[in-house]
Amino acid sequence: MERLRTGSQQKLAPSVVTGAILVTMALKAPFYRLRHDLGRELVVAVSSLIFIGTFLYVFEDFLNVQVASLSTNLRWWMAAILQGALALGVALSTGFSLSHQRQAPRGIEATARFLAEDPKTLVAFRRVWAVLQGSTSFGLVGLISSMWLVPLDLRGNILMFVAMGLLAWLSYALALRRPGRPSPLALRRPVRPSPVMDASPVVAMTQFRILQLFHGKPQLRWGIRLSQGAVALAAPASLALTRLGFLAGFGGLLAGLILAAWFVVFIAEDLTQTWTEKGTGMHHNDYIKTLEILSWRLIRWPLVVSLLLTSLVISQRLSLSSSSTEILALFSSMLPAALTGALGVLLVPWVVMQIDGTKPAIPLMTVTIMGLFIGSAMLAHPLGILLVPLIRSFALNYQQGRFYRS
């Protein structure tokens, strides 16, 4: 028995050592990418800090007044909802990230498998990497919760971490259910050719991508439909429950950013498959116009429903004796809350190729910061909506001709 135990230890040791080397390589990989692309990363970091600093400087007093007007109970519920959304998002992203690490064709595990490493080595690497990534991401959630959201006791933290671990494992298992599966954005069936054979390039590209958006994989289709419903109901529901235009506006903005996230992911996948358009000399402005048409198709009916429901909620607060000045003041203070839901989706075509449209995190971060800035301006004063055409003109000129560099 002693000989067998010694032999098993000798066999296990090289696997553990090699697995530790793979973990070290995985930890160093982001720093190597940062070093070789330092200029672009610095531009992203500095631009983001400037946007956030400007946002806080301009709207700090406005936000403090609005938050102070909320009741203690309502602020607690808002913090609890944000904490739950944060925990849910981190848990799901951790599971999908671990699945991507295992299945990425250019990942460290795929390279080790290609070099015929021992399966025990891959198992050791997988487990250690899961522990490191899970403990880091879950620890950040606990730190943010204890400092800015709803502090929990030891039992509450344990329950939250256990629930997050189960959700991460479930998302990891679902992502691995079909190894080698096509992209979630791939179509279930070939796209039907357009019946308009002599359509212009913009019409042809738009029809093709409409079929991809609304007749693609269930993940994309249901994600867009649910997000559209959230955009349509977020602002009027918040306005009916809280009667605060500030809170309703940010509720609509958050729902619109979720819909924008699906649109950004779709564009990132689409930009990697535009070799036909580029090979036929398609102009950059034609592609941007196609994206703008798609953004309006995504947001038009949620925006109309949100405006109608918000107007209905506002009209219930009016009486027959209300003067025209009171009616105008009430609509001008609360109606912009319904418009903030459209900001995220409308901003996507204008900023998606500012840096790198094939990486969804970069344009989504830009859309989020700009949406907060413009949305706060609209809630502070209705004339803030005039920022939208100005930003469109500047953003489109700045990313001119980048379709062929994406």
C-alpha positions as CSV (number, residue, x, y, z in Angstrom):
1,M,0.0,0.0,0.0
2,E,2.8,2.4,0.8
3,R,4.3,1.8,-2.6
4,L,1.0,2.4,-4.3
5,R,0.5,5.6,-2.3
6,T,4.0,6.8,-3.2
7,G,3.5,6.0,-6.9
8,S,0.2,7.9,-7.0
9,Q,1.8,10.9,-5.4
10,Q,4.6,10.8,-7.9
11,K,2.0,10.7,-10.8
12,L,0.0,13.5,-9.3
13,A,2.8,15.9,-8.6
14,P,3.7,16.7,-12.2
15,S,0.1,17.4,-13.0
16,V,-0.3,19.8,-10.0
17,V,3.0,21.6,-11.0
18,T,2.0,21.9,-14.6
19,G,-1.5,23.1,-13.6
20,A,0.0,25.7,-11.4
21,I,2.1,26.9,-14.3
22,L,-1.0,27.2,-16.5
23,V,-2.7,29.2,-13.7
24,T,0.3,31.5,-13.6
25,M,0.1,32.0,-17.4
26,A,-3.6,32.8,-17.2
27,L,-3.0,35.4,-14.5
28,K,-0.2,37.0,-16.5
29,A,-2.1,37.0,-19.8
30,P,-4.1,40.2,-19.2
31,F,-1.0,42.1,-18.2
32,Y,0.8,41.0,-21.4
33,R,-2.2,42.2,-23.5
34,L,-2.1,45.5,-21.6
35,R,1.6,45.9,-22.2
36,H,1.3,45.3,-25.9
37,D,-1.8,47.5,-26.3
38,L,-1.0,50.1,-23.7
39,G,-2.0,53.1,-25.8
40,R,-5.5,52.1,-26.5
41,E,-6.1,50.8,-22.9
42,L,-4.9,54.2,-21.6
43,V,-7.2,56.0,-23.9
44,V,-10.2,54.0,-22.7
45,A,-9.2,54.5,-19.0
46,V,-8.6,58.2,-19.3
47,S,-11.7,58.8,-21.4
48,S,-13.9,56.9,-18.9
49,L,-12.5,58.8,-15.9
50,I,-13.1,62.1,-17.7
51,F,-16.7,61.1,-18.5
52,I,-17.4,59.9,-15.0
53,G,-15.7,62.9,-13.4
54,T,-17.6,65.3,-15.6
55,F,-20.9,63.5,-14.8
56,L,-20.3,63.7,-11.0
57,Y,-19.2,67.3,-11.2
58,V,-22.1,68.5,-13.2
59,F,-24.9,66.5,-11.6
60,E,-23.7,66.0,-8.0
61,D,-26.0,68.6,-6.5
62,F,-28.9,67.5,-8.6
63,L,-28.5,63.8,-7.6
64,N,-27.9,64.6,-3.9
65,V,-31.2,66.6,-3.8
66,Q,-33.1,63.9,-5.6
67,V,-31.8,61.0,-3.5
68,A,-32.3,63.0,-0.3
69,S,-36.0,63.4,-1.3
70,L,-36.5,59.6,-1.2
71,S,-37.8,57.9,2.0
72,T,-35.5,55.7,4.0
73,N,-37.5,52.6,3.2
74,L,-37.5,53.3,-0.5
75,R,-33.7,53.9,-0.5
76,W,-33.2,50.6,1.3
77,W,-35.3,48.8,-1.3
78,M,-33.4,50.5,-4.1
79,A,-30.1,49.4,-2.6
80,A,-31.4,45.8,-2.1
81,I,-32.5,45.6,-5.7
82,L,-29.1,46.9,-6.9
83,Q,-27.4,44.4,-4.7
84,G,-29.5,41.5,-6.0
85,A,-28.9,42.6,-9.6
86,L,-25.2,42.9,-9.0
87,A,-25.0,39.4,-7.4
88,L,-27.0,37.9,-10.2
89,G,-24.9,39.5,-12.9
90,V,-21.6,38.6,-11.4
91,A,-22.7,35.0,-10.8
92,L,-23.9,34.4,-14.3
93,S,-20.9,36.2,-15.9
94,T,-18.5,34.0,-13.7
95,G,-20.1,30.8,-15.0
96,F,-20.1,31.9,-18.6
97,S,-16.5,33.1,-18.3
98,L,-15.4,29.8,-16.9
99,S,-17.2,28.1,-19.8
100,H,-15.5,30.4,-22.3
101,Q,-12.1,29.7,-20.6
102,R,-12.6,25.9,-21.2
103,Q,-14.0,26.1,-24.7
104,A,-12.1,29.1,-26.2
105,P,-10.2,27.8,-29.3
106,R,-7.2,30.2,-28.5
107,G,-7.4,29.8,-24.7
108,I,-4.7,28.4,-22.4
109,E,-6.6,25.2,-21.8
110,A,-7.2,24.6,-25.5
111,T,-3.5,25.1,-26.1
112,A,-2.5,22.7,-23.3
113,R,-5.0,20.1,-24.7
114,F,-3.5,20.6,-28.2
115,L,0.0,19.9,-26.7
116,A,-1.3,16.6,-25.3
117,E,-1.1,17.6,-21.6
118,D,-2.2,15.1,-19.0
119,P,-6.0,15.3,-18.4
120,K,-5.2,15.6,-14.6
121,T,-3.3,18.7,-15.4
122,L,-6.3,20.3,-17.1
123,V,-8.6,19.3,-14.3
124,A,-6.2,20.8,-11.7
125,F,-6.0,24.0,-13.7
126,R,-9.7,24.2,-14.2
127,R,-10.5,23.8,-10.5
128,V,-7.8,26.2,-9.3
129,W,-8.9,28.8,-11.8
130,A,-12.5,28.4,-10.8
131,V,-11.7,29.0,-7.2
132,L,-9.6,32.0,-7.9
133,Q,-12.1,33.7,-10.2
134,G,-15.1,32.8,-8.0
135,S,-13.4,34.0,-4.8
136,T,-12.3,37.3,-6.5
137,S,-15.6,38.2,-8.1
138,F,-17.7,37.1,-5.1
139,G,-15.4,38.9,-2.7
140,L,-15.9,42.1,-4.8
141,V,-19.6,41.8,-4.5
142,G,-19.4,41.3,-0.8
143,L,-17.1,44.4,-0.4
144,I,-19.4,46.6,-2.6
145,S,-22.4,45.4,-0.7
146,S,-20.9,46.1,2.7
147,M,-19.6,49.6,1.8
148,W,-22.4,51.1,-0.4
149,L,-25.4,48.8,-0.6
150,V,-27.1,46.6,2.1
151,P,-24.5,45.3,4.7
152,L,-25.2,41.6,5.6
153,D,-24.2,39.6,8.7
154,L,-22.2,36.4,8.4
155,R,-25.2,34.2,7.8
156,G,-26.5,36.6,5.1
157,N,-23.1,36.7,3.3
158,I,-22.9,32.9,3.4
159,L,-26.3,32.5,1.9
160,M,-25.6,35.1,-0.8
161,F,-22.3,33.4,-1.7
162,V,-23.9,30.0,-1.8
163,A,-26.7,31.2,-4.1
164,M,-24.2,32.9,-6.3
165,G,-22.1,29.8,-6.5
166,L,-25.2,27.7,-7.5
167,L,-26.1,30.2,-10.2
168,A,-22.5,30.3,-11.5
169,W,-22.4,26.5,-11.6
170,L,-25.8,26.4,-13.4
171,S,-24.7,28.9,-16.0
172,Y,-21.5,27.0,-16.5
173,A,-23.3,23.7,-16.9
174,L,-25.8,25.2,-19.4
175,A,-23.0,26.7,-21.4
176,L,-21.2,23.4,-21.6
177,R,-24.3,21.4,-22.4
178,R,-23.5,21.3,-26.1
179,P,-19.7,21.5,-26.7
180,G,-18.7,22.9,-30.0
181,R,-22.1,24.6,-30.4
182,P,-22.4,27.5,-32.8
183,S,-22.5,31.1,-31.5
184,P,-25.7,32.1,-29.6
185,L,-26.2,34.7,-32.3
186,A,-26.2,32.2,-35.1
187,L,-29.4,31.6,-37.0
188,R,-31.5,28.5,-36.4
189,R,-32.1,28.3,-40.2
190,P,-30.6,29.9,-43.2
191,V,-31.7,33.5,-43.8
192,R,-34.4,33.8,-46.4
193,P,-33.4,35.9,-49.4
194,S,-35.0,39.3,-49.7
195,P,-38.0,39.3,-52.0
196,V,-36.9,42.8,-53.2
197,M,-34.1,41.7,-55.5
198,D,-33.3,45.3,-56.7
199,A,-33.2,46.8,-53.2
200,S,-30.6,49.3,-52.3
201,P,-27.6,48.2,-50.3
202,V,-29.0,49.8,-47.1
203,V,-32.3,48.1,-47.6
204,A,-30.7,44.7,-48.3
205,M,-28.4,44.9,-45.3
206,T,-31.3,46.1,-43.0
207,Q,-33.6,43.3,-44.1
208,F,-30.9,40.7,-43.6
209,R,-30.1,41.9,-40.1
210,I,-33.7,42.2,-39.1
211,L,-34.1,38.5,-39.7
212,Q,-31.0,37.9,-37.6
213,L,-32.3,40.0,-34.7
214,F,-35.8,38.7,-34.6
215,H,-35.5,35.2,-36.1
216,G,-32.2,34.1,-34.6
217,K,-31.4,31.9,-31.7
218,P,-33.8,31.9,-28.8
219,Q,-31.2,33.5,-26.5
220,L,-31.1,36.6,-28.6
221,R,-34.7,36.7,-29.5
222,W,-36.1,36.3,-26.0
223,G,-33.5,38.6,-24.6
224,I,-34.5,41.4,-26.9
225,R,-38.2,40.8,-26.4
226,L,-38.0,40.9,-22.6
227,S,-35.7,43.9,-22.7
228,Q,-38.2,45.7,-24.9
229,G,-41.0,44.9,-22.5
230,A,-38.9,46.3,-19.6
231,V,-38.2,49.5,-21.5
232,A,-42.0,49.9,-22.2
233,L,-43.0,49.4,-18.5
234,A,-40.1,50.6,-16.4
235,A,-40.7,54.3,-16.5
236,P,-44.5,54.4,-16.1
237,A,-44.5,51.6,-13.5
238,S,-41.9,53.5,-11.4
239,L,-43.8,56.7,-11.9
240,A,-47.0,55.1,-10.7
241,L,-45.4,53.5,-7.7
242,T,-43.1,56.3,-6.5
243,R,-44.5,59.4,-8.2
244,L,-40.9,60.5,-8.7
245,G,-39.8,61.5,-12.2
246,F,-36.1,61.1,-11.2
247,L,-36.5,57.5,-10.1
248,A,-38.7,56.7,-13.1
249,G,-36.2,58.2,-15.5
250,F,-33.3,56.1,-14.1
251,G,-35.5,53.0,-14.2
252,G,-36.2,53.5,-17.9
253,L,-32.5,54.3,-18.5
254,L,-31.5,51.0,-16.9
255,A,-34.0,49.0,-18.9
256,G,-32.8,50.7,-22.1
257,L,-29.2,49.9,-21.3
258,I,-30.1,46.2,-20.9
259,L,-31.6,46.3,-24.4
260,A,-28.6,48.2,-25.7
261,A,-26.4,45.5,-24.3
262,W,-28.1,42.9,-26.5
263,F,-27.7,45.2,-29.5
264,V,-24.0,45.8,-28.8
265,V,-23.4,42.0,-28.6
266,F,-25.2,41.5,-31.9
267,I,-23.2,44.2,-33.6
268,A,-19.9,42.8,-32.2
269,E,-20.8,39.4,-33.7
270,D,-22.0,41.0,-36.9
271,L,-18.7,43.0,-37.5
272,T,-16.7,39.8,-37.6
273,Q,-18.9,38.5,-40.4
274,T,-19.0,41.6,-42.7
275,W,-16.5,40.3,-45.2
276,T,-19.1,40.3,-48.0
277,E,-20.0,44.0,-47.4
278,K,-16.4,44.9,-47.2
279,G,-15.5,42.9,-50.3
280,T,-18.2,44.6,-52.4
281,G,-17.0,48.1,-51.3
282,M,-19.9,48.9,-49.0
283,H,-19.5,52.4,-47.6
284,H,-19.1,53.1,-43.9
285,N,-22.1,55.5,-43.8
286,D,-24.3,52.8,-45.3
287,Y,-23.5,50.4,-42.5
288,I,-24.0,53.1,-39.9
289,K,-27.4,54.0,-41.5
290,T,-28.3,50.3,-41.3
291,L,-27.5,50.2,-37.6
292,E,-29.5,53.4,-37.0
293,I,-32.6,51.8,-38.7
294,L,-32.2,48.7,-36.6
295,S,-32.0,50.8,-33.4
296,W,-35.3,52.5,-34.3
297,R,-36.8,49.1,-35.1
298,L,-35.8,47.9,-31.6
299,I,-37.0,50.9,-29.7
300,R,-40.0,52.3,-31.5
301,W,-42.8,50.3,-30.0
302,P,-41.4,50.2,-26.5
303,L,-41.0,54.0,-26.7
304,V,-44.5,54.6,-27.9
305,V,-46.0,52.3,-25.2
306,S,-43.8,54.0,-22.5
307,L,-45.0,57.5,-23.6
308,L,-48.6,56.5,-23.7
309,L,-48.5,54.8,-20.3
310,T,-46.5,57.7,-18.8
311,S,-49.0,60.2,-20.2
312,L,-51.8,58.1,-18.7
313,V,-50.1,58.1,-15.2
314,I,-49.6,61.9,-15.4
315,S,-53.1,62.6,-16.5
316,Q,-54.4,60.9,-13.4
317,R,-52.8,63.6,-11.3
318,L,-54.6,66.3,-13.1
319,S,-58.0,67.8,-12.3
320,L,-60.5,69.7,-14.2
321,S,-59.4,72.9,-12.5
322,S,-55.8,72.5,-13.5
323,S,-54.5,75.4,-15.6
324,S,-52.5,75.0,-18.8
325,T,-49.4,76.2,-17.0
326,E,-49.7,73.4,-14.4
327,I,-50.4,70.8,-17.1
328,L,-47.3,71.9,-19.1
329,A,-45.1,71.9,-16.0
330,L,-46.2,68.4,-15.0
331,F,-45.7,67.0,-18.4
332,S,-42.3,68.7,-18.9
333,S,-41.0,67.4,-15.5
334,M,-42.2,63.8,-15.9
335,L,-42.4,63.0,-19.6
336,P,-38.6,63.0,-20.1
337,A,-38.6,59.9,-17.8
338,A,-40.2,57.9,-20.6
339,L,-37.7,59.1,-23.2
340,T,-34.6,58.0,-21.2
341,G,-35.4,54.4,-22.1
342,A,-34.6,55.0,-25.7
343,L,-31.2,56.6,-25.1
344,G,-29.1,53.5,-24.8
345,V,-30.2,51.9,-28.0
346,L,-30.0,55.1,-30.0
347,L,-26.5,55.8,-28.8
348,V,-25.2,52.4,-29.9
349,P,-24.7,53.1,-33.7
350,W,-22.9,56.4,-32.9
351,V,-20.3,55.0,-30.5
352,V,-20.0,51.3,-31.4
353,M,-16.9,51.8,-33.6
354,Q,-15.2,54.6,-31.6
355,I,-12.5,52.2,-30.3
356,D,-13.2,48.5,-31.1
357,G,-16.7,47.4,-32.1
358,T,-15.8,43.7,-32.0
359,K,-15.4,43.8,-28.2
360,P,-18.8,44.4,-26.6
361,A,-17.5,45.7,-23.2
362,I,-15.9,48.8,-24.7
363,P,-19.0,50.3,-26.6
364,L,-21.3,49.2,-23.8
365,M,-19.2,51.1,-21.2
366,T,-19.3,54.2,-23.4
367,V,-23.0,53.9,-24.0
368,T,-23.6,53.5,-20.2
369,I,-21.6,56.6,-19.3
370,M,-23.1,58.8,-22.1
371,G,-26.6,57.5,-21.3
372,L,-26.1,58.5,-17.6
373,F,-24.9,62.0,-18.7
374,I,-27.6,62.7,-21.2
375,G,-30.4,61.1,-19.1
376,S,-29.4,63.2,-16.1
377,A,-29.4,66.3,-18.2
378,M,-32.9,65.5,-19.5
379,L,-34.3,64.8,-16.0
380,A,-32.7,68.0,-14.7
381,H,-34.2,70.1,-17.5
382,P,-36.3,69.0,-20.6
383,L,-34.0,71.0,-22.9
384,G,-31.3,68.4,-22.1
385,I,-32.8,66.4,-25.0
386,L,-31.0,68.9,-27.3
387,L,-27.7,67.2,-26.4
388,V,-28.8,64.1,-28.5
389,P,-28.4,65.6,-32.0
390,L,-25.2,67.4,-31.0
391,I,-23.6,64.2,-29.7
392,R,-24.8,62.3,-32.8
393,S,-23.1,64.7,-35.1
394,F,-19.8,64.7,-33.1
395,A,-19.7,60.9,-32.6
396,L,-20.5,60.0,-36.2
397,N,-17.7,62.4,-37.4
398,Y,-15.2,60.9,-35.0
399,Q,-15.8,57.3,-36.1
400,Q,-15.9,58.1,-39.8
401,G,-14.5,55.4,-42.0
402,R,-13.8,52.9,-39.2
403,F,-16.0,50.2,-40.7
404,Y,-13.1,48.8,-42.6
405,R,-10.8,48.9,-39.6
406,S,-13.2,46.9,-37.3
